């Protein structure tokens, strides 16, 4: 069995002081690479190379959450219904400054997401949607 806490700690530490690259490890592909490390399957394949391209994809889909719904339609991830996300789940939260952002749920209601020059931790007020790969 995989040691998810250690694996996630390594994933976060690898991004702490490193600038994000659009389409490689900005907030959505960073979550996708987390899931790939945890279960061995890539679930998010972005096709953007800049903030403008990412925003155009999000607008075209209707929201970041809708874009994820499309990307995860045939994936091994399941939506989290009727309960709080658990440690290691991924999802979309609403922020006051950045709008919808994707990230990884930690323990005690915390959330981590990829930002321009590292990662940011927050206590989300609004969880838009979450997905789990854990049974």
N, C-alpha and C positions, 0 to 999 in steps of 0.2 A: 504494500500500500504506500502511496506517495505521501510524504510529509508536506502537506499543503502550507502550513505556516512557514516552514523554512524555505520552501520554493517561492512563496509569495514575497517573503522578506528579501530574497535575492533579486526577484524581479523589480521590486521597488528600489532597492539600493542601486541597481544598475542604471536607474533613470534619475536618481536624486539630483545630481549636479550636471546632467548632460542636456544640452539643447535638443528639443524635439525636432524631428524631420517630418514634414508633411507627407502623408501616405505611407510612411515607414513606421513611425512610433509616436504620432500624435495621439490624442485620447482614444479614438476608436481602434486603430491598429494595435495600440499598446495593450488594450483589453484583449484583442484577438490573440496576441502573442502570449498573454497570460493563460488563456484557455488552452492554447496549443501546448504550452509547457505542462499544464495540469493533466490534459487528457490525450495529448499526442495528435490532435486534429486541428487544423487551421479553420476558423469559422468566419473570419472577417477579412476580405480581400479588397482593400480600398484601391480605387483607381484615380486618385487625385495626387497632385504634386505641389499644391499651394493652398493657402487659406481660402483664396477666391474659388478655386475648383471645389474644395470641400463644401463651402457655403452653397455653391450652385447645385451640388448633388443633394444637399440637405433640403434646399428650397424645392427642388424638383420632386423629392419624395414627400414633402409636406412638413417634415420635422426630422430631427435626429432620431427620435424614437421610431418613426415610420421607416427611415432608412435601415435601422437595425432590424426591424420586423422583416423587411424584405431580405436582408442579408442572412438572417437566421432561420428563414422559413423551413429549410430542409436540413437543419443542423442538429447535432445531438443535444443542444441546449433546450430547456423547457422553461416557459414563463413561470415566474413565481406568483402563485395566486393565493390569496387569503392568509398571508402571513408575511413576516418580515424576511428580507433576504438574509442569508447566512454567510459566514466568513468564506470568502473566495468567489461568491456569486458576482456577476457583472450586471451593469445596468446603466440607466439614464436617470439623472437627477436634474432638478431645476435649480439654477443658481440666480441670485439677484444680478450679478454683474455679467456673467457669460451666457446666460440662458441655459438651454439644455446641454449637459456635458455627460460623457460616458466615463465610467470608471469601475472600480472594484470595491465591493463591500468588505469591510473589516469587522471586527467584533465590536460590541457595544454601540452599534448604530453608526459607526464611523465609515467614511468613504474616502478613497484615494483616487485622484485622477491626474492625468498627464497634463502639464502646463508647458508653456514655451521653454522655460529653462529648468525643468525638473519635474517635481510632483507637488501636489497640494492635498492636504488632508482637510476634511470638513465633516460637519454633522448635518446631513441634508435635512431640510425641512420638508421638501416634497420629492418623493420617489416617483418618477414618471412610470418606469417599468423596470423589472429585474428579470434576469434569466439565470438558471442554475444548470450545472452539469453534474451535480451531486444528487444521489437518490435519497 
